[in-house]
Amino acid sequence: MAIAAVPNYLGRDFSTASPGLRFGMYLPLWGEDRRTGELVWETKDYKYEIRGQDRIERRLPHENKVDAIRQALKLTPSDVATMRALQTRQSALALPLIDAGNLLVAEALAVAPFTTGLGNEHPLENGFAFLNPYGLPYLAGSGVKGVLRQSARELASGAWGDAQGWDDAAIDALFGHVCDDEDGLQRGALTCWDVIPQLAGDALQVEVMTAHQSHYHQQGQNPHESGSPIPINFLTVPPRSGFVFHLQCDVPFLQRIAPDLAQDRRWQVLLNAALAHAFAWLGFGAKTAVGYGAMADDPAARAQREAARRRAAAEREIEAQREAEKRMNPDDRAWAQAQPVLAAFQTTFDKARTVAFNPGGPFAQERLAFLRLALAWTESRSRLATADLIEQSATKAWGRPSNKDRWQELQAAIAALRTVAA
């Protein structure tokens, strides 16, 4: 049975480890002789079977690579929770920056497998980029910035039609450039955050590349079509996984070096164009030339983010109002707390009087409930405002109770509100 190259005291069950650890340090790749139990330190086990016409026992290799890589695919419940938490944390950090106009957020779905970090050293020949210390797949912010810069260059070249506002000056301002001063470099105003993919199915998947000419590339033989193909497995993020790109701009710095880009958030318009071009034509990560890393805009996720931003803004406003109320004197606090109730009744009244008044209908009951609530108030402005609203809703033309006793009770309540308020 294949084992990981780790000390014995760590055991052999790594099912609760993160995908990064299971693919890296704890990968059960190294084989043994199944008869003797001796470790062979190759990526295969050796088993013994009787085969052939002569029925001779043969020592047969059993490749461990496929089985080993499949053990690194599934995310544990803890991994899934961490993946969601990282995305939530980024969203929380982004909200104030969005409101300040310093951050552009773009939601996307992978329309093809995504992979990155294939050049990292690994026994399977192709590595994968995991974010430490979480052991989860990610797309580095530097990779995002490189793709966007190339996208901006292609748009600025005019080879793709409308440059959509991109030119060399805009590229230098946002991404930086080599300059003639003694330092030699000028930083750009743009910073790209790392992207934490939200994996579809909560699992990675395996893709295969097949080298058909290994005899030519590795052994120096003339290329021909009779070579033995060698399948090579590597990890990918599956299609339909979610990617959220956070592009942060140092607006004060941009105002100094390129004020036209800072005006009316023109830098966001340019970056939206660069993102759209990158999604459609460039892709992110590795192997983009053969279609990996292609993205598409995700309007559903964008709508959810906007709803969350509005909810957060409303919660902040309510919290600020509560803090302000704490600093008020009792009368002012009571008046502030009465405002939503008064406004709600005004809205109900405006809606109800668009049709004929029904003395026993819903509005009459709501008016009575509002009146009983207001009679318990002690703050004068709230009581006077209530009296005015009740009088407006109980005119002879619309809203007066048909029952004489009810009308007298209503008048008495209005008088009580005004008397105590005075």
N, C-alpha and C positions, 0 to 999 in steps of 0.2 A: 504494500500500500504506500502511495506517495506521501511524503512528509515535507514540512517546511524546514528551511535551514535555520532553526532556532534552538536554543538550549532545551533539554528534556524537561526542565522544571516548568516550562510554559505550557506543557501538555500539547494536545493535538486538536482540540476543539476550539476553533476561532470563529464560530458562527456568529458571535455577538460583536466581533470587531468591525470597524468601519470598512467600506469597500477599498479605501486607499491602503489600509493595512493588509487586508486579505489579498489584494492584488500585488502588494509589494513585499513587505517583510514576512507575512504569514502564508505566502503562496505555496500550496502543497504540490510541489513540482518534482522534487528529487526522489528518485526511484530506489527500489531495493530488489534483491534477489528473493523471489517469493518462496523459494525452497529453503534457503539458508537464513533469510532475514537480514542478510548483509547489505548495508547501504552501498550503492554503486555510484552515487553523485552524478547521475545523468538524468536527463529529462524523460526517462522511461523506466518502467518496471520490467523485470524479466520473469516470465512464467515458463512452465514446462508442459508440453503436450506431446502425445504420441501421434505422429502424422506420417503421411506418405505410404507408398505401397509396401515399403519394407518395415512399416510400423516401428520406426525408431523414435525414441524420445528426443525432442528438439527443444532448445532454449530459444524462446521467442520474445522479442521486445514488444512492450505495450506502451505506446506514447501517452504521456501524462498531460500534455499541454492543453488539450481541449477540456478535459475534466477539471483541470486546475483553474483555468480562466472562468469556467462557468460558475465556480464557487464564489467568485468575486462580484457576481452580477447583482444579486438581490440586495436591496436596502433593508436593514432591520427597522422595526418600529422606531427605535431611537434615532437612526439615521434620517428617517422620514421627518420626524419631529424637528431635528436639527436643521434639515434642509428648509423646512417651512419657517422656522424661527429666524434663520439668517435672512430670508426674503422679507419677513415682517420687520426685522430690525432695519434693513436698508430702507424699506418704505417709510418707517417712522423717522429716520434721519433725513429722508428726502423731503418730507412735507414742508418744513419751514423754509428750505432752500427753494422749493417750487414757488411758494407764496412770495418769496423775495425776488423771484425772477432770475435766480442764479443756477437753476438746474433744469435740464430737459430730460424727460423720461419717455422711453419708447418700449412698448410691449410687443413681443414677437413670438411666433411659434416656429419651431424647426419643421421644415417641410422635407428634410432629408436627414439621414444620420449625421451627427456632429461628433467630431473627435479632435483632440488636441494633445500635445505632448508626446507624439509618437517618437520623437527623437530622444526622449529620456531613456537612459540605460535601463535594460530589463532583460531577464533571461529569455523572454518570449520574443526578443528582437524589437518589438514595438512597445514603448511605454505608454503612459497616459498621465495627464496632469490632474492631480488631486490637490485640493486646498488643505494645507496643514493649519491647525491640528485636527480638523474635522474629518479628513479623509473622504471628502465629497468632491465630485467633479466640478470644475469651474472654468470659466473663460477669463483669462487675466485682462485687466484693464488696459495694459500695454498692447495686447493683441487687438483689442477693440479700437484703440487709437490708431494703430498702424493700418487697419483695414479702412477706417474712415478717412485717413489721410490719402490713401491710394484712391478711394472713391472720389474725394474732392479733386485730386489731380486729374482723374479721367474726365470729370465734369468740366473742369477749367480748360481742358485741352480743346473742347468743342467737338471732339470726335463722336460724342454721344448726343449731339444736337444742342439744345439750350443748356448753357452753363449754369443756369438757375442762380446766378449771382456769384458764383465762385470765380476767383482769380488768384494770381500768385500772392497778392498782398493779403487777401483773406486767409489763405492757407498758412502763410507765415505768422499772421497774428494769432490764429487759433492753435496751430500745431508747433510753432517755433521754427527757427531757421538758423543757418550758419551766417554770421555777419562778419564785418571787417574790423570790428574793434578788437582790443587786446584779449578779451575773453573768448572770442570766436563763436559763441553760441548765444542765441536769444530764445528764452523759453516762450512757449505759447500760453494762451489764456485757458486752454481746455484741459480738463482732467477727466479721465474715464474710470469709473468704478469697476471693480471685478463683478462678473456676472455669475450668479448661482443658478444653474438650470434647475427647473422644477420638473423632475423626470416623469414622463408619462409611464404609468404602470409601476412607478416607484422601483425601477430596476434599470440597469444598464443592459446593453445587448452586444452580441459578438458579430463582427463583420469579418470577411475573409478576403485577403488579397492573395493572388496566386502568381508566383514568379515562374514564367514559362521558359526563360532562357538562363537559368542559373548556371548551366554548364559554360555559357559564354561569359557571364558577369563574374563568376567566382573561380572558374577553372581555366579560363583563357582559351577555350575551344571555339571553333567556328560556330556561329549561330545556325541552328537547324530546328526543325519542327518535331524531332523525335526525342527531345529531352523529356525528363520526368518533371511535371509541374510540382511545385512545393507549396501547398496551402499554408498561409500565415494568418493566424487569428489575431485580432486586435479589438480593443474595447471602443464602444461608441455610446453616445447619448441617443436614445431612440427618437424618431420623428414624433411630432405632436408635443414635444416637451416645450415648456415655457421659458422664455428668456426675457429678462427685463434689463434694459440698458439705461444707465444713469450717466448723463454727460453734464459735468459741472463746469461752469465758466467763472473765472475770476473777473467779474464785471468791472470793478474799479481799475484793474490793470488794463482790461480791454479798452476802457474809456480813454486811457492815456495813449495807447499805441494805435488804436483804430476806433475812434469815437463813432464813426458811421455804422460799425457793426453792433455797437452797444445800443444805438438808438432804436427804439421800438422793438427791441429784442430781435434784431435782424439776424444775429448769430444763430438763433434757434431755427429760423427759416432755412438758413444754409445747411445746418446739420440735419434737419429733416430730409432735405433733398439728398444729402450724402448717405443717410441711412437707407432711404428708399432704393438708391442705386446699389448700395452694398447688398441689401437683401435680395435684389433681383439678379445681380450679375457677379458679385464677388464671393459672397459667403464668408463665414468666420471659421477659424480653427485650421485644421490640417486637411489636406487632400481636397481642397476646394476646386481644383482643376477638373476633377471627375465628379463634381456635384455635391460633395459633402459640405455641410455647414450652411446650406441655403436656408433663408428665413423668409417669413411673411408677416405682415402686420397683423396684430391680434386685437381687433376692435372690442371684443367682449372683455378682455382683460383691461383695456384702457378705460372702458365704461365703469368697471368695478373700481379701478383706482380713483377715478374722478368722484365716484360716489363716496368712497372712503375718505377722500380729501375734504369733501363737503361736510361729511359727518364730523370729522376731526375739527374742522373750522367752527362748526356749530357748537361742539363740546367746549372748545376753547373760549368761545364767546360767552357760553353759559357760565363757565368757571370764572371768567373775568367779571361777569355780572355779580356772581355770588361774593367774590372778594370785595367788589365795590359796595355791596349791600352790608357787608360786615363792618365797614367803616362808617356807615350812615347812623344817624340818630334813629330812635324807634319809629317816629312818625314817617320819616323819609323811607325807611325800610319797608314799612307797611304799605306806603303808597307805591313803591317800586314792585312789591309782590302782587299788588292788585292790578297792575297794568295788563298782564296776560289775560286775566279773567274778564276785565272790561273789554279788551280787544276781541276776545272770543265771542262775547255776547253781541258786540257791535256787528261782527261778521254774520252771526246767526240771524240777527235782526235784518240786516241788509238783504240777506238771501231770502228770508221768509216773506218780506213785503213785496216781492215781485209777483206774488199771487194773492188772491183774496184771503182775508183773515178768517180763520176758523176758530171760534171761541173755545172749542174743546179740543183743538188740535195740538200737535207736538210743540209748536212755538209757545202756546199759552202755558204748557207745562214747564218748558225750559225757562220761561220768564219768571214763573213762580219759584223755581229752584234757585235761580240767580238772585232773586229778591231775598229769599230766606238766608242765603249765604252772606249777602251784603249787610243784612241787619245785624250780623254778629261782628261786623267790623267796627273799630273804634276810631280810626283815623278819619278826620273830617273831609279831606279832599276825595277820598275813595267813596265816602257816603254821598257827597254832593254829586259826584260823577255818576253814581248809580241812580240817584234820583232823576237826574237829567235824562239818562238813557231810558228809564222806565216811562217817564212822561212822553218822550218821543215815540215810544212803542205803543202807547195807549191813547192815541188821539181818537176823536170821534169818527174821523174818516177811516181810520184803520187801526185795529188793535184793541178797542175798548171792550171789556167783558160785557156780554149781554145780560148776565145775571147782576141785579142791582146790588146784592150783598157782596158779591165778588168785587164789583167796582168800588164800593165803599171801603172794602178791606185794602184794595190797591192804593186808594187815595190816602188812607190812614198810614200805610207803610211809607209812602213817599214823604208825607208830613213828618213822620218819625225820623226818617233819614235826614231831612233838612234841619229839624229841631236839634237833634243831638250834634249834628255837624256844626251848627251855629254856636 
